[in-house]
Amino acid sequence: ADVTGRRVQNWIYAYYFFVTQPEPAPVPPDFHLRFLNSIAEQVNFLRANLTAARNHRTLELYAIFLAGVVFPEFRDAADWRAFALPEIVHNMSTDLLADGVQCELSTDYHHLVLKNYLCVRRLALANHIAVPRDMDAMLIKALDFSMHAHNPAGVVPSFSDGDVHGYLDLLLQGCELYGR
């Protein structure tokens, strides 16, 4: 299911890119209909086949939420949103420890899920979708850990599984969301 979740996200991002160009190329109606039907089928597959927990579940739930927001005209869109958001918040509560650190204790995994959680939060904000206060509280703790994990050069060392990276873009998103 995680592959389907990534594909749905990428297809929606590509779709958005192409349809928002100043002079978008015409899309043949038969292709457009097949594309939209495929998105709906894949999202319904995701909903029925979610990974039990952790990172893959997070990205799968984000894909369901994203499709429900971007395509509100779909018959199942409201159901996707109503299902995905509480599940994402529940996933956060089980995957983030009390101090905001992702439970697998990997700096890469922490930032991977933080990125997806921030995408959900920003998408909800942009579309006037209310989120539980718990979500913001957990995000702030996860952002605090991220801030403290960065060294003065803006790099996070690799703890557990992962590579050395910088995630300053996520901290900037947190600053824009929470003003801190």
Secondary structure as GFF3:
##gff-version 3
##sequence-region A 1 180
A	DSSP	alpha_helix	2	19	.	.	.	ID=ss1
A	DSSP	alpha_helix	29	48	.	.	.	ID=ss2
A	DSSP	alpha_helix	54	70	.	.	.	ID=ss3
A	DSSP	alpha_helix	77	95	.	.	.	ID=ss4
A	DSSP	alpha_helix	107	126	.	.	.	ID=ss5
A	DSSP	alpha_helix	133	149	.	.	.	ID=ss6
A	DSSP	alpha_helix	168	178	.	.	.	ID=ss7
###
